[in-house]
Amino acid sequence: MLVIFYLGVRLNADNLEQQEHNLRRLNLELSHNILEQYQSVATDIKLLAKHYHVQQLADEILQGKTQTATIQALQNYLHTFTQLNPRYQEVRIIKVKEDGQELVRVQNYGKVEIIRGAKLQQKANRDYFQAAMALPPGEIYLGPITLRRESYFDGPQRDTAQFRVLYPIVRNNQKIFFLSINYSFNQLMQELEQYIGPSNNLIFYNSAGHYLYKTNAKQEELFGFEFNRPAPLFQDFPELKQSLDISSIKRNTLVYLNLFSRPASNIPSFGLLVSMKKEAAREYINKYLLILLFIILFKLGITYLNEQTFQKKFLRPVKSLIDAAGDTHKLYQFIEEIQANNDIQEDSMQQASVILADSLIKINESKNFLAGIFDKSQDGLIVIDSYGKILLANESAGKMFQYDQNELIHQPIETLMPKNLARAHQSYIERYFDNNTQFALEKGRELVAKRKDGSHLPIFLTVAELKHSSQERSHFLGIIRDLTVIKETEKELEEQKEKAITESKFASLGRLISGIAHEINSPLQNIMLTTQLIEKMLEKKKYEQIAGELEELGNETIRVSKIIESMKSLTRGSNQKSKEPVELQYILDSLKHLAHQKLHLNEVMLVMETDNSQGAKVLCNTSEVQQVLLNLINNAVDAIVASNNRPGCIKVKTFADEKSCIIRISDNGGGISPEVKKIIFDPLFTTKEVGKGTGLGLSISKKLMLNNDGFLALESSELGKGSVFVVKFKQYKEQG
Amino acid sequence: MSENKNILIVDDEPKTRDTLKKLIQLERDHNVILAGTGNSAISILKEGIEEVDLVITDMYMPQGTGLDLITYIKQNKLDIDVILISGGSRSDDNLGVDDDHMITTAQKFGHATFIKKPFKLEEILEKIDSFFENK
């Protein structure tokens, strides 16, 4: 959005005439320049017609046998021709017969395009063609200025004013083909613009008042005739309705325009308007000219802004508005001064007043615009003075804190704070002014605020200082984002995550218990069979073997009790999150039993090495740690099975130092690739086939170890050689 | 009482297979052969080292499961009955084997019968006897 304010103009009559004269001369000069373009294209096309290749092509067409080589040569030549004359957008050779079939087409942006089969499909093209056919032989066709869409290799399409010149090649008093040149005004207009300087405007329009080119034009301002839009010339310059060949003063702008006919036509077909802003005119006209020119540019792109940029983008227009208001104030003073001074001409005064009123309207408009943004913002916006009194609050702020929007005005900002924050707030502001520290400003932070009903809400607050030009203390703008929904979502996500972990814990426990049930069945079976065997032996009086069987019975019972002991380690603390000191050796012994079935069935050997960790204790939830270790063993077994590195071996080595206990679990499986290494601890990552792994194993294991004041890490892994995982605990020291 | 038959007991748990052998020999006069893995049982059948009328096999064993053994018997159309001893755990993906799957596959074999651990001597003797009576 662009808003320009022009304020106050006073002109000296003599110098206005002088200025008008300059402008008229400039305009004539430029208009002739446009007319000259027709001349130069006409000259060029006639020269082109005399070219050897063009003549040769005419001969060949007449004889009825067109050579590809000739067309190719022509194409190359025309290509060079357009490169030398970049204003020629397109040069074509069009056959007279077959309704103007195209033979050669070359475009100035370097693209060589021949559409051999192309007919004159567009009405505009047919019109040119018919007009050119109607010309007496040897005459040149100079087309009207129209619209053409130019495409560029290095940019978007652009509409440009252009005209077409057609020249027939004649043999035996008969037209064989046309040379056609499309002239684009774009480059010329840009050159003219540079010539007249940046402070002047150039408008190139047709006789109907439609713009063909305008300095800094928007796309929709141009070529209205093509889209049946009303002509803008007489809307922009209503005084021109009286006469088209006049000079005019409009606000601070001097205008001169002229109408011209294209050659070979008596109807005025185009015009050129040069406008000059008074700011530029000041350089020509002497010091009697008083100009107050304030340009306020509001470039507002506030649609969807993120936290960081919001503040800056919002503050700029607010500050500009404050500045503008200050300037308007100055203008008032200035007018009062003029009024006090009698030698000022009355009409100048009037003019100044009109412009002032105009500017006030515009300031008001932009104020409304900004107020709209302020009010409708999704974030709560509150402006306070340096004593914490609320000066402005928008709708969102009202809703957020359960107040009517106006109810908040004049309230102390502390009303919206919980007690602990409210007490200290004013001292923050004082400290800010004293030290000029940037605390709380710019960055923004999360806080708790208070609603009308006393309930608390989480917010994200960004504070910006609104500095005044005067000595007054600054105001502050608070941008408040309600985090209630975000916080709730975060909480929900956290709960879901916890739930997933718990479910996965139960699932793995279930699997373990199922494995143990199987494990316990073997000794139970043996006990049952052995008991029966002893019974049978007694029946058959084979007493000599009974002692041995009884000993076996004892062994099997011990085996069962060991398995039950290892099961205890799994259930220990599984219902509560308690931790208790436990010997590292106990964990490892029960691990042996728990992992036995998996190792046994997959023919993987488990080697336990206890270094110096004898008697070392760790404070942990045994069940959780057991799960972590079993998960690592299971993964290691799977890795060995998948790689088929035999004999499969898993080493569990324990160390202890002053502070910590370490368990290193290494396998001789397939190892982990560098890409996979990066993501093995990510939730849901799994290398196992669907249904075999949940992908939660390592991520949960890592979390469980953190719960137990330890950590889990991949120490090393080499493809084809295996992996080493490390589990580390704090060593537990008994007090005293 | 039928004549003496040859029974192959396959279990990776030495204590179980030994006790079972002693019991069967004590109660019945069948000839008992032992194997520690499914694979070694298959090679006994393949080489024809011993004559086998009945196989009593554990389900889960390293180096050839009970199912592998049954599959071998079926594929080679051997006239051997099978008693399958299952550990009792079902759908145990922690072990990488699936009880249901094994049982379903084994049932297609027809002559297989199941005993769940832990079982009593009487149960297995009953099965053994019924197999030989039907012959």
Contacts between the chains, C-beta under 8 A, distances in Angstrom:
chain1	res1	chain2	res2	distance
A	511	B	92	7.1
A	511	B	93	6.7
A	511	B	94	4.0
A	512	B	94	6.9
A	514	B	89	4.7
A	514	B	90	7.6
A	514	B	92	5.0
A	514	B	94	6.6
A	515	B	89	7.0
A	515	B	92	6.6
A	515	B	94	5.0
A	515	B	95	6.3
A	517	B	88	6.6
A	517	B	89	5.6
A	518	B	60	7.5
A	518	B	87	4.4
A	518	B	88	6.7
A	518	B	89	4.3
A	518	B	92	7.0
A	518	B	95	7.3
A	521	B	87	5.4
A	521	B	88	5.7
A	521	B	117	4.2
A	521	B	118	6.1
A	522	B	13	5.0
A	522	B	15	8.0
A	522	B	16	6.5
A	522	B	87	7.9
A	522	B	117	7.4
A	524	B	117	7.3
A	524	B	118	4.6
A	525	B	13	7.9
A	525	B	16	5.7
A	525	B	117	4.9
A	525	B	118	4.3
A	525	B	119	7.2
A	526	B	13	7.3
A	526	B	15	4.7
A	526	B	16	5.6
A	526	B	19	6.2
A	527	B	118	8.0
A	528	B	118	4.9
A	528	B	119	7.5
A	528	B	120	6.4
A	529	B	16	6.9
A	529	B	19	4.3
A	529	B	20	6.2
A	529	B	23	6.3
A	529	B	121	6.5
A	530	B	15	8.0
A	530	B	19	5.5
A	532	B	23	6.5
A	532	B	120	6.7
A	532	B	121	4.4
A	533	B	19	5.7
A	533	B	22	5.7
A	533	B	23	5.3
A	533	B	26	7.3
A	533	B	121	7.9
A	536	B	23	6.6
A	536	B	26	5.2
A	536	B	27	6.7
A	536	B	121	7.8
A	537	B	26	7.4
A	540	B	26	6.7
A	552	B	15	6.6
A	552	B	19	7.8
A	556	B	15	7.0
A	597	B	94	7.8
A	597	B	95	6.0
A	598	B	94	6.3
A	598	B	95	6.2
A	598	B	96	7.7
A	600	B	12	7.7
A	600	B	62	6.1
A	601	B	60	6.0
A	601	B	61	7.6
A	601	B	62	5.4
A	601	B	95	5.7
A	601	B	96	6.8
A	601	B	97	7.2
A	602	B	62	7.2
A	602	B	96	6.8
A	603	B	62	4.7
A	603	B	63	6.9
A	634	B	94	7.2
A	641	B	96	7.7
A	691	B	93	7.6
A	692	B	93	6.6
